[in-house]
Amino acid sequence: MAGLKNFKPSGIREVDELHQVVEHLTESEIRTENQLSEEKERYRIAVESSGDMFFTYREKENTLEIVNSQNRDGVWPLSQYWQTLIGSHFSAEDQAKLIAFLHTREEKASVQVCFLLPEEPDGRWVELSGKTSVDARDGHRRMVGFVRDIHEMKMKELEREGRQMRDPVTGFYRLKPGIEVLEKARRQEPEGLLVLIDIFHFAYIVKNYGLTFGDVILEEFAKMFLDACGEMAEGGGILIRAGSDEFLAWIPGGEER
């Protein structure tokens, strides 16, 4: 570069013009290289100060590159990474979500899954977000994204959903969400016992003694019902308040109850 700067005009127009072009290109390359170095340094600092894990999935090589993990940084064959980590730490349902996420044709995608850990039996919720691009030369996809711990936020969200799904007096499912849960359970275990319970003269009790007294009766009834079929309910039973004085109970299992 110093030699280019010290070059003296030769008086030959073609040579002098070529020198100007080369000098301009060289300066541009240096500026570009400096900008890239600055970008790389900013990226390194951002990664090191972040709690997120970053990944790149390359469809052509079928590899997963991991950055900023606790002990799994590097480039992995997807099949090996899946066998050693994914297969043993995610439910079958969440594994299907992860497969769909990695192979999406959408430009942007995200998925929330529960990471199962020995020290946390209920698992820990994480979110994967990624952006895909396609190589114009061979049409293969690449996804770049991150994995973020969203456990606290997700638990609050599930708690809010739970309050919306549950009857505040009995703690049983409300009718609509209860039926949805029941249908999902029956897809996994189609055989079982469906019980319909009706509290006689409940409307008369509420009319003559008030709503508060009616709620007390419902609370006591819920406790009695749970005591009566507690073991069966713990095995996957679903309890639903179907109306003001009507209740549904689903007890899975083919054996006679």
Buried (B, 14 or more C-beta within 10 A) or exposed (E): EEEEEEBEEEEEEEEEEEBEEEBEEEEEEEEEEEEEEEEEEEEEEEBEEEEBBBBBBBBEEEBBBBBBEEEEEEEBEBEEBBEEBBEEBBEEEBBEBBEEBBEBEEEEBEBBBBBBEEEEEEBBBBBBBBEBEEEEEEEEBBBBBBBBBBBEEBEEEEEEEEEEBBBEBBEBBBBEBBBEBBEEBBEEEEEBBEBEEEBEEBEEBBEEEEEEEBBEBBEEBBEEBBEEBEEBBEEBBBBBBBEEBBBBBBBBBEEEE
